[in-house]
Amino acid sequence: MTKIEFKSIGTIHSQFKDLEGMPIQPIGARGIKGEIHLNYEYKEGLEDLEGFSHIILIYYLHLSSGYSLEVKPFLDTEKRGIFATRAPKRPNPIGISVVRLEKIEGTKIYISDVDIVDGTPLLDIKPYIPNFDKHDDDDIKIGWFENKHHKAVEKKSDRRFLD
Ligand SMILES: C[S@@+](CC[C@H](N)C(=O)[O-])C[C@H]1O[C@@H](n2cnc3c(N)ncnc32)[C@H](O)[C@@H]1O
């Protein structure tokens, strides 16, 4: 097994101090503001980022401990294979969120549409480019989410993945 080591490049701050009751995806967090405090050593890497309205955040789901290969996701009552879900209790607890970039001031990045708990270690930032990331193919399938994804707008988190 290859051992890989990452270090956080900064910290994500949000109003969510607890998993209970927070949004489960950015679609359910529209307008909810947050901040990224980037470690100073990475400041130069922010050059040119302000030209993007949305960014992809890749982060360490630091409150997850252990993992389950089958989980009951927030949007279902049936168990699903972890890799067919966005649940946080994963072998490598990595989260991704496409958030709106509001502004950058020094090493502070102001964002909105935040579905991330306060204090989450940030691993990477990438620009969101619809031409690269969005598929317009008419044969896209979204598996068991088919009749359930719309519920992510309203559905709130609980603490089920902490145990
Ligand atoms: C379903 S996950 C989706 C995260 C991301 N948008 C994704 O798709 O990878 C979002 C949930 O993860 C949990 N969560 C958020 N930040 C976390 C953290 N730092 N550690 C563990 N769980 C976290 C909360 O329960 C939140 O509602």
The ligand as a Gaussian input file, in Angstrom:
#p B3LYP/6-31G(d) Opt

LIG

0 1
 C      -22.054000      14.749000       2.402000
 S      -20.502000      15.569000       2.711000
 C      -20.215000      16.299000       1.146000
 C      -18.966000      17.121000       1.139000
 C      -18.529000      17.533000      -0.240000
 N      -19.424000      18.477000      -0.868000
 C      -18.324000      16.319000      -1.116000
 O      -19.194000      16.008000      -1.922000
 O      -17.250000      15.685000      -1.004000
 C      -20.995000      16.995000       3.630000
 C      -21.186000      16.621000       5.045000
 O      -19.927000      16.228000       5.570000
 C      -19.851000      16.560000       6.917000
 N      -18.641000      17.368000       7.089000
 C      -18.404000      18.641000       6.697000
 N      -17.166000      19.019000       7.033000
 C      -16.608000      17.938000       7.655000
 C      -15.321000      17.673000       8.245000
 N      -14.378000      18.589000       8.251000
 N      -15.104000      16.453000       8.789000
 C      -16.074000      15.498000       8.769000
 N      -17.297000      15.680000       8.237000
 C      -17.543000      16.890000       7.686000
 C      -21.140000      17.284000       7.290000
 O      -22.023000      16.316000       7.836000
 C      -21.628000      17.773000       5.939000
 O      -23.021000      17.929000       5.917000

